[in-house]
Amino acid sequence: MPTPFTGELFTFHNPDGSEITVRGWGNQFEAVFETLDGYTVVQDPGTGFYHYARLSESGDELIATDTRAGTDDPRTLGLPRHARLSRTATRARADAARTELGRQPRWMSRRAESRAQRQAEADGDGPNPAPPPAGTIGDYVGLLLLVEFPDVPSTISRQEIDDFCNKIGYHGFGNNGSAYDYFLSVSDGKLRYKNIVAAYHTASHPRAYYTDSTVKYGKRAQQLIKEALDALGARGFDFSELSSDSDGFVYALSLFYAGNRVNNWSEGLWPHSWALANPYAASATKSFSDYQITDIGTQLTLRTFCHENGHMVCDFPDLYDYDAVSVGNGIGHYSLMCFGGSDKNPTQVEAYLKHAAGWTSKLTTLTSGVSATVEAGKNDFLIYRRNATEYFILENRRQSGRDASLPDAGLAIWHVDENGNNSFEQMTPSQHYECSLEQADNRFDLERRANGGDAEDLYGGIASTFGRATAPNSNWWDGSASGLEIEQISAPSAAISVTTKASTPGPD
């Protein structure tokens, strides 16, 4: 799903053309919006205007008051700031939104198959040091459709967008490289991902037809995608050039449309990613299912484009909580697949998903009484396994290059349970993250939604040991001792040394 927004400013439109500026937290499935002074707003279902909201007695519904946002002082209404739904209600709304969009994306199905295979391995006895599946390595080609409208022409050229996708050393609009550069660098040269950028297609209808808020969300977006694919096929495009999975489904389809985002949240052409309600057969061997769609606006930025292609090409999951926008922050800015840092210089993918993708360049298994050095920016990882699905994986992160906007520098210790879910921030044996950051300050601000990361999260600074007796500790999620005892972690630098205690490691 698209990258989450956390406090981002949006301009929403009322039926009379008036505008309201709000801050939003959420994603395409569930979101909450507030006025700039912190009062929650919702659309009145009868009028379509944005009104101040109050929480129902059950906490399961935000109800529009009689007062339009911005017309009266909300302090006189006796409303609390920052009203939020209960977690149960939020999850139910997110589930309903996914169901409304229809069939799930192919990347989710592929990922589910892979997880089932890994679980079968984990059901065996003892540690399993086997490498992950082949992953996403080599040359991949996606398709980017460009659309302008009869009444909204393009303002950014096809060549500029092609360079944004594919040019080595691209710096347009202040971006740190192209999308090709991003994936090449974070994979340590193992993924060469390019996009064929089609010529602009002029839509059959004015923009207002596709942005019509009275039409079911996603319907006109998918109509526009199919229309652009029809036009591309009619021009004789060779779909065989595109990379596809074993069932012939093209991995990655994107559509950029001219102009700015004009819809309110979850309406019309609001940017989103999902799967076509009915797969599009482009040829006897190539079909389309998964897609992302977004406005071009006035500039191009890497973060969301790379995040979406991380889903479609690499089968990467979201590592933020997309069921409860006001509860946990996943792994914050420490990964592209969560908040991802800067729009134009997104942070790297974290060690867990890099390793799953087959991008590891050096892997050292931690045992007792050893010293190991882990280098930053080299896909150099340390690992300590319980089995195929639960393990600790460690990496060195520096606040430079692609990680310039990282909240902290030092040794990142990731606790992975591939059967977990980053919508579960409870930190209990049965409900916990798939990938969680062991935060050196032991505050677990990410799980508690206090921030997207801070300067005391990584090791080698405020904490230089990690084991059963430390806080946080190195136990497995069921509470049993893992046996991992790190007695020394050096200060943050290009190379961090890690020394384990001379004791017998392994699960109880």
Stockholm file with secondary structure:
# STOCKHOLM 1.0

chainA/1-508         MPTPFTGELFTFHNPDGSEITVRGWGNQFEAVFETLDGYTVVQDPGTGFYHYARLSESGDELIATDTRAGTDDPRTLGLPRHARLSRTATRARADAARTELGRQPRWMSRRAESRAQRQAEADGDGPNPAPPPAGTIGDYVGLLLLVEFPDVPSTISRQEIDDFCNKIGYHGFGNNGSAYDYFLSVSDGKLRYKNIVAAYHTASHPRAYYTDSTVKYGKRAQQLIKEALDALGARGFDFSELSSDSDGFVYALSLFYAGNRVNNWSEGLWPHSWALANPYAASATKSFSDYQITDIGTQLTLRTFCHENGHMVCDFPDLYDYDAVSVGNGIGHYSLMCFGGSDKNPTQVEAYLKHAAGWTSKLTTLTSGVSATVEAGKNDFLIYRRNATEYFILENRRQSGRDASLPDAGLAIWHVDENGNNSFEQMTPSQHYECSLEQADNRFDLERRANGGDAEDLYGGIASTFGRATAPNSNWWDGSASGLEIEQISAPSAAISVTTKASTPGPD
#=GR chainA/1-508 SS CCCCEEEEEEEEECTTSCEEEEEEEECSSCEEEEETTSCEEEECTTTCCEEEEEECTTSSCEEEEEEETTTSCGGGGTCCSSCCCCHHHHHHHHHHHHHHHCSCCHHHHHHHHHHHHHHHHHTSSSCCCCCCCCCSCEEEEEEEEEEEBTTBCCSSCHHHHHHHHHCTTCCGGGCSSCHHHHHHHHTTTCEEEEEEECCCEECSSCHHHHTCTTSCTTHHHHHHHHHHHHHHHHTTCCGGGSCBCTTSBBSCEEEEESSCCCSCTTSTTCCEEEEEEEEEECSSSCEEEEEEEEECTTSCCHHHHHHHHHHHHHCCCCCSCSSCTTTCCTTGGGCTTTTCBCSSSBCCCCHHHHHHTTCCSEEEECCTTCEEEEETTTTEEEEEESSSSEEEEEEEECSSGGGTTCSCCEEEEEEEETTCCTTCCSCSSSSCCSEEECCTTSCCTTTTTSCSCCTTSSBTSSCCCBSTTSSSCCCCTTSCCCCCCEEEECCSSSEEEEEECSSCCSCC
#=GC SS_cons         CCCCEEEEEEEEECTTSCEEEEEEEECSSCEEEEETTSCEEEECTTTCCEEEEEECTTSSCEEEEEEETTTSCGGGGTCCSSCCCCHHHHHHHHHHHHHHHCSCCHHHHHHHHHHHHHHHHHTSSSCCCCCCCCCSCEEEEEEEEEEEBTTBCCSSCHHHHHHHHHCTTCCGGGCSSCHHHHHHHHTTTCEEEEEEECCCEECSSCHHHHTCTTSCTTHHHHHHHHHHHHHHHHTTCCGGGSCBCTTSBBSCEEEEESSCCCSCTTSTTCCEEEEEEEEEECSSSCEEEEEEEEECTTSCCHHHHHHHHHHHHHCCCCCSCSSCTTTCCTTGGGCTTTTCBCSSSBCCCCHHHHHHTTCCSEEEECCTTCEEEEETTTTEEEEEESSSSEEEEEEEECSSGGGTTCSCCEEEEEEEETTCCTTCCSCSSSSCCSEEECCTTSCCTTTTTSCSCCTTSSBTSSCCCBSTTSSSCCCCTTSCCCCCCEEEECCSSSEEEEEECSSCCSCC
//
